[in-house]
Amino acid sequence: MAESCEALKDRFTTVDTLSLGMTDDMEAAIAAGSTMVRIGTAIFGARDYSAR
């Protein structure tokens, strides 16, 4: 993925982010070259869907 992102950066100057992963796979996403990881669960906890 990181290589694909770099190829896009070469063609499109506005590409600056590789967003991969979430709280449960954060380490793997960073190892894969992610520049943005979604960590909402780590900060706010699991969502409560019981009211729906």
C-alpha positions as CSV (number, residue, x, y, z in Angstrom):
1,M,0.0,0.0,0.0
2,A,2.8,2.4,0.8
3,E,4.3,1.9,-2.6
4,S,1.0,2.6,-4.3
5,C,0.6,5.7,-2.2
6,E,4.0,6.9,-3.3
7,A,3.2,6.3,-6.9
8,L,0.1,8.4,-6.5
9,K,2.0,11.2,-4.8
10,D,4.3,11.3,-7.9
11,R,1.3,11.8,-10.2
12,F,-0.9,13.9,-7.9
13,T,0.6,16.5,-5.7
14,T,-2.4,16.8,-3.4
15,V,-2.1,13.1,-2.3
16,D,-0.5,13.3,1.2
17,T,-2.2,10.6,3.3
18,L,-2.3,6.9,3.4
19,S,-5.2,6.0,5.8
20,L,-5.1,2.4,6.9
21,G,-6.3,0.6,10.0
22,M,-8.3,1.1,13.1
23,T,-7.7,0.7,16.8
24,D,-7.5,-3.1,16.7
25,D,-4.9,-3.3,13.9
26,M,-3.0,0.0,14.5
27,E,0.4,-1.6,14.8
28,A,0.0,-3.5,11.5
29,A,-1.3,-0.3,9.8
30,I,1.7,1.7,10.9
31,A,4.0,-1.1,9.8
32,A,2.3,-1.0,6.4
33,G,3.1,2.7,6.0
34,S,-0.1,4.3,7.2
35,T,0.1,8.1,7.9
36,M,-3.4,8.1,9.5
37,V,-5.0,5.5,11.7
38,R,-8.6,5.7,13.0
39,I,-8.4,5.2,16.8
40,G,-11.8,6.2,18.0
41,T,-12.5,3.0,20.0
42,A,-9.2,3.4,21.8
43,I,-10.2,6.9,22.9
44,F,-14.0,6.7,23.3
45,G,-14.5,3.0,23.9
46,A,-16.8,0.6,22.0
47,R,-20.0,2.0,20.6
48,D,-23.3,1.2,22.3
49,Y,-25.8,0.0,19.7
50,S,-28.4,-1.2,22.3
51,A,-30.6,1.9,21.9
52,R,-31.1,1.2,18.2
